[in-house]
Amino acid sequence: MRTTAVLDADERAVRRATHAARLRRATPYLLMLAPIVLLLALVVYPMVYNVNLSLRSYRTGEFVGLHNFLRVFDDALFIESIKATAVYIVLAVSIEVLLGLGLALFIHRTVTSGLLRSLFYVLMILPMVTPPVAAGVIARLMYTPNYGIINYLLHAVGAIQRDIEWLSTGPTAMFSVLSVDIWQWTPFVFLVAFAGLQAVPQDILEAAKSDGASSWNLFRYIEFPYLRSLLLLVLVFRVTDTLRVFDHVLVLTGGGPGSTTEFLSVYLYRVAFKFFNLSYAAAISFYVLIIASVVFTLLQRLLVTEAVM
């Protein structure tokens, strides 16, 4: 009896040990199950559905192959949206980098009070946390011809004699949407550049100053090498983010006048939700994905090259 009980206890112990070992081996897979299911639900399924949708007619659901993809090459509005997006990205990102870097240099060299610097930090964060839709609504009120504050101030200083239709002509409409993006994201460049300037060794700067180096030479040969990698990182973030600009543009101009501010994201929205041509919109989305991937890859290579150097 005792021998049988001992054997049963040993068998149960072996079973528990085996079960525990199996559980330990299965635990990593169980932990990965939830992320994999989430990835399948949020990425893989929408991608497969989008592919299927792009290969069909939006009216009949009939399989049409690559018709929607080939239609893009005859779509003048799509080409115009690419051009408008490229112009917007170049202007917005270059102005934001120059203004943010210039402001960071100015504050770094002239403001020594910790309280004033903290005040600048707070002021710079406010535009970044403002919702783009709210920024677009505020800008629309400011640029309104009859009672907008922009025309009022220009009248007050005698710069104009009649109201400017800011949102009704191509150049002024582009300026209007650019101004919102620049106001909102120049602070991001400022904060990154200012943080980089804090990392520059002060003893090197003092030695260069004592040797008679000018402010420009200090920036070019000492400060800029420390900022180069950070500025490339800013470039990656801002270009990829500007490529999908949508909210404030739709509120401010709706893509007009004409197709002046109808960027890729706005054009895609119009095709999908105004014309309800979901199949063609699905095809366009793949071109947008390709363009974004190419731009991101080029910028990433610049960043990696800079990191290796």
Short mmCIF file of the C-alpha atoms (twelve columns), coordinates in Angstrom:
data_MODEL
# 
_entry.id   MODEL 
# 
loop_
_atom_site.group_PDB 
_atom_site.id 
_atom_site.type_symbol 
_atom_site.label_atom_id 
_atom_site.label_alt_id 
_atom_site.label_comp_id 
_atom_site.label_asym_id 
_atom_site.label_seq_id 
_atom_site.Cartn_x 
_atom_site.Cartn_y 
_atom_site.Cartn_z 
_atom_site.pdbx_PDB_model_num 
ATOM 1   C CA . MET A 1   0.000   0.000   0.000   1 
ATOM 2   C CA . ARG A 2   2.717   2.390   1.015   1 
ATOM 3   C CA . THR A 3   4.683   1.585   -2.131  1 
ATOM 4   C CA . THR A 4   1.597   2.224   -4.293  1 
ATOM 5   C CA . ALA A 5   0.969   5.570   -2.552  1 
ATOM 6   C CA . VAL A 6   4.572   6.600   -3.073  1 
ATOM 7   C CA . LEU A 7   4.382   5.666   -6.755  1 
ATOM 8   C CA . ASP A 8   1.135   7.640   -7.157  1 
ATOM 9   C CA . ALA A 9   2.697   10.670  -5.455  1 
ATOM 10  C CA . ASP A 10  5.752   10.433  -7.699  1 
ATOM 11  C CA . GLU A 11  3.548   10.132  -10.775 1 
ATOM 12  C CA . ARG A 12  1.550   13.197  -9.751  1 
ATOM 13  C CA . ALA A 13  4.769   15.126  -9.130  1 
ATOM 14  C CA . VAL A 14  6.058   14.160  -12.583 1 
ATOM 15  C CA . ARG A 15  2.775   15.233  -14.166 1 
ATOM 16  C CA . ARG A 16  2.890   18.589  -12.356 1 
ATOM 17  C CA . ALA A 17  6.477   19.122  -13.425 1 
ATOM 18  C CA . THR A 18  5.630   18.220  -17.021 1 
ATOM 19  C CA . HIS A 19  2.623   20.539  -16.996 1 
ATOM 20  C CA . ALA A 20  4.713   23.373  -15.529 1 
ATOM 21  C CA . ALA A 21  7.398   22.841  -18.187 1 
ATOM 22  C CA . ARG A 22  4.799   22.917  -20.977 1 
ATOM 23  C CA . LEU A 23  3.272   26.077  -19.495 1 
ATOM 24  C CA . ARG A 24  6.694   27.763  -19.372 1 
ATOM 25  C CA . ARG A 25  7.308   26.867  -23.022 1 
ATOM 26  C CA . ALA A 26  3.860   28.104  -24.050 1 
ATOM 27  C CA . THR A 27  3.952   31.336  -22.014 1 
ATOM 28  C CA . PRO A 28  5.907   33.405  -24.613 1 
ATOM 29  C CA . TYR A 29  3.466   32.359  -27.339 1 
ATOM 30  C CA . LEU A 30  0.469   33.162  -25.143 1 
ATOM 31  C CA . LEU A 31  1.916   36.597  -24.364 1 
ATOM 32  C CA . MET A 32  2.404   37.260  -28.083 1 
ATOM 33  C CA . LEU A 33  -1.117  36.127  -28.971 1 
ATOM 34  C CA . ALA A 34  -2.864  39.383  -28.033 1 
ATOM 35  C CA . PRO A 35  -0.485  41.671  -30.023 1 
ATOM 36  C CA . ILE A 36  -0.684  39.342  -33.028 1 
ATOM 37  C CA . VAL A 37  -4.493  39.326  -32.971 1 
ATOM 38  C CA . LEU A 38  -4.476  43.122  -32.621 1 
ATOM 39  C CA . LEU A 39  -2.037  43.435  -35.528 1 
ATOM 40  C CA . LEU A 40  -4.176  41.187  -37.703 1 
ATOM 41  C CA . ALA A 41  -7.318  43.147  -36.843 1 
ATOM 42  C CA . LEU A 42  -5.881  46.650  -37.256 1 
ATOM 43  C CA . VAL A 43  -3.292  46.211  -40.021 1 
ATOM 44  C CA . VAL A 44  -3.494  42.970  -41.976 1 
ATOM 45  C CA . TYR A 45  -7.285  42.749  -42.390 1 
ATOM 46  C CA . PRO A 46  -7.699  46.421  -43.475 1 
ATOM 47  C CA . MET A 47  -4.806  45.996  -45.925 1 
ATOM 48  C CA . VAL A 48  -6.288  42.843  -47.457 1 
ATOM 49  C CA . TYR A 49  -9.726  44.476  -47.603 1 
ATOM 50  C CA . ASN A 50  -8.201  47.546  -49.261 1 
ATOM 51  C CA . VAL A 51  -6.482  45.406  -51.897 1 
ATOM 52  C CA . ASN A 52  -9.720  43.586  -52.656 1 
ATOM 53  C CA . LEU A 53  -11.616 46.887  -52.831 1 
ATOM 54  C CA . SER A 54  -9.087  48.464  -55.213 1 
ATOM 55  C CA . LEU A 55  -9.475  45.573  -57.673 1 
ATOM 56  C CA . ARG A 56  -13.253 45.960  -57.993 1 
ATOM 57  C CA . SER A 57  -15.737 48.428  -59.442 1 
ATOM 58  C CA . TYR A 58  -17.242 50.652  -56.764 1 
ATOM 59  C CA . ARG A 59  -20.643 50.586  -58.488 1 
ATOM 60  C CA . THR A 60  -21.148 46.905  -59.248 1 
ATOM 61  C CA . GLY A 61  -18.508 45.199  -57.131 1 
ATOM 62  C CA . GLU A 62  -17.293 43.467  -60.287 1 
ATOM 63  C CA . PHE A 63  -13.621 42.465  -60.502 1 
ATOM 64  C CA . VAL A 64  -11.821 44.970  -62.774 1 
ATOM 65  C CA . GLY A 65  -8.181  44.076  -62.111 1 
ATOM 66  C CA . LEU A 66  -5.713  46.975  -62.319 1 
ATOM 67  C CA . HIS A 67  -8.181  49.411  -63.871 1 
ATOM 68  C CA . ASN A 68  -8.308  51.660  -60.801 1 
ATOM 69  C CA . PHE A 69  -4.513  51.700  -60.525 1 
ATOM 70  C CA . LEU A 70  -4.022  52.593  -64.199 1 
ATOM 71  C CA . ARG A 71  -6.698  55.288  -64.021 1 
ATOM 72  C CA . VAL A 72  -4.401  57.350  -61.797 1 
ATOM 73  C CA . PHE A 73  -2.049  58.106  -64.707 1 
ATOM 74  C CA . ASP A 74  -4.877  59.846  -66.588 1 
ATOM 75  C CA . ASP A 75  -6.095  61.726  -63.513 1 
ATOM 76  C CA . ALA A 76  -4.921  65.339  -63.804 1 
ATOM 77  C CA . LEU A 77  -6.276  66.181  -60.352 1 
ATOM 78  C CA . PHE A 78  -4.144  63.457  -58.760 1 
ATOM 79  C CA . ILE A 79  -1.027  64.833  -60.455 1 
ATOM 80  C CA . GLU A 80  -1.942  68.346  -59.305 1 
ATOM 81  C CA . SER A 81  -2.392  67.094  -55.740 1 
ATOM 82  C CA . ILE A 82  1.106   65.568  -55.817 1 
ATOM 83  C CA . LYS A 83  2.571   68.866  -57.017 1 
ATOM 84  C CA . ALA A 84  0.682   70.843  -54.371 1 
ATOM 85  C CA . THR A 85  1.784   68.418  -51.671 1 
ATOM 86  C CA . ALA A 86  5.434   68.659  -52.759 1 
ATOM 87  C CA . VAL A 87  5.317   72.469  -52.715 1 
ATOM 88  C CA . TYR A 88  3.653   72.463  -49.312 1 
ATOM 89  C CA . ILE A 89  6.174   70.045  -47.798 1 
ATOM 90  C CA . VAL A 90  9.206   71.948  -49.116 1 
ATOM 91  C CA . LEU A 91  7.923   75.343  -47.962 1 
ATOM 92  C CA . ALA A 92  6.537   74.229  -44.602 1 
ATOM 93  C CA . VAL A 93  9.479   72.095  -43.506 1 
ATOM 94  C CA . SER A 94  12.196  74.497  -44.690 1 
ATOM 95  C CA . ILE A 95  10.556  77.529  -43.037 1 
ATOM 96  C CA . GLU A 96  9.896   75.611  -39.802 1 
ATOM 97  C CA . VAL A 97  13.487  74.368  -39.597 1 
ATOM 98  C CA . LEU A 98  14.966  77.806  -40.298 1 
ATOM 99  C CA . LEU A 99  12.648  79.642  -37.901 1 
ATOM 100 C CA . GLY A 100 12.916  77.027  -35.149 1 
ATOM 101 C CA . LEU A 101 16.700  76.843  -35.399 1 
ATOM 102 C CA . GLY A 102 17.071  80.623  -35.538 1 
ATOM 103 C CA . LEU A 103 14.815  81.111  -32.527 1 
ATOM 104 C CA . ALA A 104 16.657  78.395  -30.583 1 
ATOM 105 C CA . LEU A 105 19.989  80.087  -31.279 1 
ATOM 106 C CA . PHE A 106 18.621  83.482  -30.273 1 
ATOM 107 C CA . ILE A 107 17.164  82.245  -26.971 1 
ATOM 108 C CA . HIS A 108 20.248  80.142  -26.221 1 
ATOM 109 C CA . ARG A 109 22.627  83.055  -26.678 1 
ATOM 110 C CA . THR A 110 20.618  85.942  -25.257 1 
ATOM 111 C CA . VAL A 111 18.343  84.553  -22.523 1 
ATOM 112 C CA . THR A 112 20.190  83.310  -19.429 1 
ATOM 113 C CA . SER A 113 17.374  83.489  -16.881 1 
ATOM 114 C CA . GLY A 114 15.962  80.052  -16.051 1 
ATOM 115 C CA . LEU A 115 12.529  81.573  -15.422 1 
ATOM 116 C CA . LEU A 116 12.390  83.221  -18.844 1 
ATOM 117 C CA . ARG A 117 13.555  80.033  -20.530 1 
ATOM 118 C CA . SER A 118 10.836  78.058  -18.756 1 
ATOM 119 C CA . LEU A 119 8.304   80.645  -19.936 1 
ATOM 120 C CA . PHE A 120 9.495   80.165  -23.515 1 
ATOM 121 C CA . TYR A 121 9.137   76.381  -23.142 1 
ATOM 122 C CA . VAL A 122 5.514   76.753  -22.047 1 
ATOM 123 C CA . LEU A 123 4.707   79.212  -24.833 1 
ATOM 124 C CA . MET A 124 6.238   76.877  -27.406 1 
ATOM 125 C CA . ILE A 125 4.314   73.854  -26.182 1 
ATOM 126 C CA . LEU A 126 0.909   75.579  -26.448 1 
ATOM 127 C CA . PRO A 127 0.687   75.539  -30.289 1 
ATOM 128 C CA . MET A 128 1.768   71.888  -30.404 1 
ATOM 129 C CA . VAL A 129 -1.050  70.738  -28.113 1 
ATOM 130 C CA . THR A 130 -3.696  72.740  -29.978 1 
ATOM 131 C CA . PRO A 131 -5.923  70.403  -32.049 1 
ATOM 132 C CA . PRO A 132 -5.380  71.000  -35.787 1 
ATOM 133 C CA . VAL A 133 -9.132  71.432  -36.319 1 
ATOM 134 C CA . ALA A 134 -9.255  74.171  -33.690 1 
ATOM 135 C CA . ALA A 135 -6.200  75.827  -35.251 1 
ATOM 136 C CA . GLY A 136 -7.918  75.740  -38.646 1 
ATOM 137 C CA . VAL A 137 -11.121 77.296  -37.274 1 
ATOM 138 C CA . ILE A 138 -9.179  80.077  -35.542 1 
ATOM 139 C CA . ALA A 139 -7.171  80.769  -38.696 1 
ATOM 140 C CA . ARG A 140 -10.344 80.859  -40.813 1 
ATOM 141 C CA . LEU A 141 -11.790 83.525  -38.525 1 
ATOM 142 C CA . MET A 142 -8.535  85.502  -38.679 1 
ATOM 143 C CA . TYR A 143 -8.376  85.402  -42.489 1 
ATOM 144 C CA . THR A 144 -12.061 86.199  -43.087 1 
ATOM 145 C CA . PRO A 145 -12.158 89.301  -45.376 1 
ATOM 146 C CA . ASN A 146 -14.921 91.288  -43.685 1 
ATOM 147 C CA . TYR A 147 -14.121 91.003  -39.984 1 
ATOM 148 C CA . GLY A 148 -10.857 89.028  -39.769 1 
ATOM 149 C CA . ILE A 149 -8.136  90.489  -37.591 1 
ATOM 150 C CA . ILE A 150 -5.471  90.139  -40.314 1 
ATOM 151 C CA . ASN A 151 -7.190  92.553  -42.686 1 
ATOM 152 C CA . TYR A 152 -8.100  94.821  -39.759 1 
ATOM 153 C CA . LEU A 153 -4.462  95.168  -38.709 1 
ATOM 154 C CA . LEU A 154 -3.297  95.709  -42.290 1 
ATOM 155 C CA . HIS A 155 -5.916  98.438  -42.679 1 
ATOM 156 C CA . ALA A 156 -4.858  99.983  -39.375 1 
ATOM 157 C CA . VAL A 157 -1.220  100.380 -40.468 1 
ATOM 158 C CA . GLY A 158 -2.205  101.547 -43.956 1 
ATOM 159 C CA . ALA A 159 -0.710  98.523  -45.733 1 
ATOM 160 C CA . ILE A 160 -3.877  97.824  -47.745 1 
ATOM 161 C CA . GLN A 161 -6.801  99.882  -49.011 1 
ATOM 162 C CA . ARG A 162 -9.282  97.050  -49.516 1 
ATOM 163 C CA . ASP A 163 -9.773  93.656  -47.946 1 
ATOM 164 C CA . ILE A 164 -7.606  90.783  -49.169 1 
ATOM 165 C CA . GLU A 165 -9.491  87.620  -50.091 1 
ATOM 166 C CA . TRP A 166 -7.020  85.359  -48.345 1 
ATOM 167 C CA . LEU A 167 -8.816  82.077  -49.024 1 
ATOM 168 C CA . SER A 168 -10.027 82.879  -52.551 1 
ATOM 169 C CA . THR A 169 -6.780  83.070  -54.536 1 
ATOM 170 C CA . GLY A 170 -4.113  80.418  -54.976 1 
ATOM 171 C CA . PRO A 171 -0.998  82.076  -53.475 1 
ATOM 172 C CA . THR A 172 -2.815  83.584  -50.479 1 
ATOM 173 C CA . ALA A 173 -4.663  80.324  -49.783 1 
ATOM 174 C CA . MET A 174 -1.363  78.426  -49.783 1 
ATOM 175 C CA . PHE A 175 0.090   81.087  -47.486 1 
ATOM 176 C CA . SER A 176 -2.890  80.709  -45.141 1 
ATOM 177 C CA . VAL A 177 -2.561  76.932  -44.716 1 
ATOM 178 C CA . LEU A 178 1.220   77.236  -44.444 1 
ATOM 179 C CA . SER A 179 0.920   79.822  -41.688 1 
ATOM 180 C CA . VAL A 180 -1.096  77.429  -39.523 1 
ATOM 181 C CA . ASP A 181 1.388   74.581  -39.970 1 
ATOM 182 C CA . ILE A 182 4.356   76.886  -39.328 1 
ATOM 183 C CA . TRP A 183 2.735   78.354  -36.202 1 
ATOM 184 C CA . GLN A 184 1.942   74.920  -34.843 1 
ATOM 185 C CA . TRP A 185 5.164   73.014  -35.571 1 
ATOM 186 C CA . THR A 186 7.999   75.552  -35.545 1 
ATOM 187 C CA . PRO A 187 7.996   75.138  -31.721 1 
ATOM 188 C CA . PHE A 188 8.807   71.437  -32.194 1 
ATOM 189 C CA . VAL A 189 11.953  72.339  -34.150 1 
ATOM 190 C CA . PHE A 190 12.791  74.992  -31.538 1 
ATOM 191 C CA . LEU A 191 12.549  72.553  -28.623 1 
ATOM 192 C CA . VAL A 192 14.689  69.899  -30.333 1 
ATOM 193 C CA . ALA A 193 17.321  72.412  -31.503 1 
ATOM 194 C CA . PHE A 194 17.429  74.151  -28.129 1 
ATOM 195 C CA . ALA A 195 17.963  70.806  -26.379 1 
ATOM 196 C CA . GLY A 196 20.802  70.064  -28.803 1 
ATOM 197 C CA . LEU A 197 22.458  73.403  -28.121 1 
ATOM 198 C CA . GLN A 198 22.528  72.578  -24.415 1 
ATOM 199 C CA . ALA A 199 24.754  69.572  -25.229 1 
ATOM 200 C CA . VAL A 200 27.470  71.673  -26.882 1 
ATOM 201 C CA . PRO A 201 30.536  71.763  -24.559 1 
ATOM 202 C CA . GLN A 202 30.892  75.258  -23.156 1 
ATOM 203 C CA . ASP A 203 34.683  75.031  -22.827 1 
ATOM 204 C CA . ILE A 204 35.026  74.588  -26.588 1 
ATOM 205 C CA . LEU A 205 32.775  77.601  -27.203 1 
ATOM 206 C CA . GLU A 206 34.716  79.733  -24.720 1 
ATOM 207 C CA . ALA A 207 38.019  78.735  -26.303 1 
ATOM 208 C CA . ALA A 208 36.729  79.618  -29.771 1 
ATOM 209 C CA . LYS A 209 35.416  82.966  -28.530 1 
ATOM 210 C CA . SER A 210 38.752  83.794  -26.946 1 
ATOM 211 C CA . ASP A 211 40.417  83.083  -30.298 1 
ATOM 212 C CA . GLY A 212 38.127  85.650  -31.935 1 
ATOM 213 C CA . ALA A 213 35.624  83.337  -33.646 1 
ATOM 214 C CA . SER A 214 32.526  85.108  -34.941 1 
ATOM 215 C CA . SER A 215 28.973  84.066  -34.081 1 
ATOM 216 C CA . TRP A 216 28.576  82.541  -37.527 1 
ATOM 217 C CA . ASN A 217 31.799  80.519  -37.205 1 
ATOM 218 C CA . LEU A 218 30.739  79.340  -33.749 1 
ATOM 219 C CA . PHE A 219 27.514  78.016  -35.234 1 
ATOM 220 C CA . ARG A 220 29.025  76.584  -38.401 1 
ATOM 221 C CA . TYR A 221 32.022  74.764  -36.986 1 
ATOM 222 C CA . ILE A 222 31.033  73.969  -33.390 1 
ATOM 223 C CA . GLU A 223 27.282  74.069  -32.768 1 
ATOM 224 C CA . PHE A 224 25.953  72.807  -36.101 1 
ATOM 225 C CA . PRO A 225 27.888  69.470  -36.006 1 
ATOM 226 C CA . TYR A 226 26.144  68.716  -32.706 1 
ATOM 227 C CA . LEU A 227 22.765  69.632  -34.201 1 
ATOM 228 C CA . ARG A 228 23.069  67.876  -37.558 1 
ATOM 229 C CA . SER A 229 21.741  64.473  -36.458 1 
ATOM 230 C CA . LEU A 230 18.917  66.082  -34.493 1 
ATOM 231 C CA . LEU A 231 17.926  68.252  -37.453 1 
ATOM 232 C CA . LEU A 232 17.851  65.210  -39.733 1 
ATOM 233 C CA . LEU A 233 15.611  63.475  -37.213 1 
ATOM 234 C CA . VAL A 234 13.361  66.551  -37.169 1 
ATOM 235 C CA . LEU A 235 13.329  66.436  -40.961 1 
ATOM 236 C CA . VAL A 236 12.173  62.806  -40.925 1 
ATOM 237 C CA . PHE A 237 9.365   63.549  -38.481 1 
ATOM 238 C CA . ARG A 238 8.182   66.731  -40.154 1 
ATOM 239 C CA . VAL A 239 8.275   65.502  -43.764 1 
ATOM 240 C CA . THR A 240 6.377   62.308  -42.973 1 
ATOM 241 C CA . ASP A 241 3.901   64.226  -40.815 1 
ATOM 242 C CA . THR A 242 3.388   67.010  -43.367 1 
ATOM 243 C CA . LEU A 243 2.771   64.419  -46.087 1 
ATOM 244 C CA . ARG A 244 -0.483  63.468  -44.352 1 
ATOM 245 C CA . VAL A 245 -1.639  67.001  -43.499 1 
ATOM 246 C CA . PHE A 246 -5.422  67.147  -43.558 1 
ATOM 247 C CA . ASP A 247 -7.363  68.640  -40.638 1 
ATOM 248 C CA . HIS A 248 -6.642  72.345  -40.752 1 
ATOM 249 C CA . VAL A 249 -6.507  72.371  -44.575 1 
ATOM 250 C CA . LEU A 250 -10.009 70.905  -44.843 1 
ATOM 251 C CA . VAL A 251 -11.353 73.405  -42.305 1 
ATOM 252 C CA . LEU A 252 -9.523  76.396  -43.733 1 
ATOM 253 C CA . THR A 253 -9.774  76.031  -47.522 1 
ATOM 254 C CA . GLY A 254 -11.397 72.650  -48.212 1 
ATOM 255 C CA . GLY A 255 -8.663  72.092  -50.813 1 
ATOM 256 C CA . GLY A 256 -9.449  75.230  -52.779 1 
ATOM 257 C CA . PRO A 257 -9.437  77.519  -54.542 1 
ATOM 258 C CA . GLY A 258 -9.442  75.069  -57.419 1 
ATOM 259 C CA . SER A 259 -6.835  72.459  -56.539 1 
ATOM 260 C CA . THR A 260 -4.274  74.869  -55.058 1 
ATOM 261 C CA . THR A 261 -4.397  73.361  -51.572 1 
ATOM 262 C CA . GLU A 262 -5.898  70.005  -52.481 1 
ATOM 263 C CA . PHE A 263 -3.095  67.874  -51.105 1 
ATOM 264 C CA . LEU A 264 -2.955  64.097  -51.415 1 
ATOM 265 C CA . SER A 265 -4.814  63.460  -48.168 1 
ATOM 266 C CA . VAL A 266 -7.536  65.973  -49.054 1 
ATOM 267 C CA . TYR A 267 -7.933  64.581  -52.573 1 
ATOM 268 C CA . LEU A 268 -8.142  61.042  -51.215 1 
ATOM 269 C CA . TYR A 269 -10.831 62.147  -48.766 1 
ATOM 270 C CA . ARG A 270 -12.834 63.836  -51.527 1 
ATOM 271 C CA . VAL A 271 -12.707 60.815  -53.823 1 
ATOM 272 C CA . ALA A 272 -13.726 58.443  -51.024 1 
ATOM 273 C CA . PHE A 273 -16.323 60.404  -49.075 1 
ATOM 274 C CA . LYS A 274 -17.655 63.016  -51.494 1 
ATOM 275 C CA . PHE A 275 -17.696 61.040  -54.731 1 
ATOM 276 C CA . PHE A 276 -18.066 57.723  -52.840 1 
ATOM 277 C CA . ASN A 277 -15.668 56.038  -55.265 1 
ATOM 278 C CA . LEU A 278 -14.145 53.817  -52.596 1 
ATOM 279 C CA . SER A 279 -12.454 51.492  -55.090 1 
ATOM 280 C CA . TYR A 280 -10.536 54.293  -56.778 1 
ATOM 281 C CA . ALA A 281 -9.726  55.823  -53.375 1 
ATOM 282 C CA . ALA A 282 -8.318  52.465  -52.267 1 
ATOM 283 C CA . ALA A 283 -6.045  52.416  -55.317 1 
ATOM 284 C CA . ILE A 284 -4.909  55.992  -54.662 1 
ATOM 285 C CA . SER A 285 -4.114  55.096  -51.064 1 
ATOM 286 C CA . PHE A 286 -1.538  52.575  -52.283 1 
ATOM 287 C CA . TYR A 287 0.195   55.261  -54.337 1 
ATOM 288 C CA . VAL A 288 0.203   57.519  -51.288 1 
ATOM 289 C CA . LEU A 289 1.704   54.649  -49.275 1 
ATOM 290 C CA . ILE A 290 4.407   54.125  -51.906 1 
ATOM 291 C CA . ILE A 291 5.282   57.831  -52.004 1 
ATOM 292 C CA . ALA A 292 5.416   58.030  -48.204 1 
ATOM 293 C CA . SER A 293 7.576   54.886  -48.031 1 
ATOM 294 C CA . VAL A 294 10.050  56.197  -50.612 1 
ATOM 295 C CA . VAL A 295 10.362  59.565  -48.862 1 
ATOM 296 C CA . PHE A 296 10.756  57.929  -45.459 1 
ATOM 297 C CA . THR A 297 13.385  55.477  -46.786 1 
ATOM 298 C CA . LEU A 298 15.479  58.272  -48.304 1 
ATOM 299 C CA . LEU A 299 15.332  60.321  -45.118 1 
ATOM 300 C CA . GLN A 300 16.127  57.253  -43.016 1 
ATOM 301 C CA . ARG A 301 19.214  56.558  -45.107 1 
ATOM 302 C CA . LEU A 302 20.391  60.130  -44.551 1 
ATOM 303 C CA . LEU A 303 19.856  59.683  -40.831 1 
ATOM 304 C CA . VAL A 304 21.681  56.344  -40.710 1 
ATOM 305 C CA . THR A 305 24.587  57.742  -42.756 1 
ATOM 306 C CA . GLU A 306 24.855  60.679  -40.389 1 
ATOM 307 C CA . ALA A 307 24.779  58.362  -37.359 1 
ATOM 308 C CA . VAL A 308 27.605  56.220  -38.824 1 
ATOM 309 C CA . MET A 309 29.710  59.304  -39.545 1 
# 
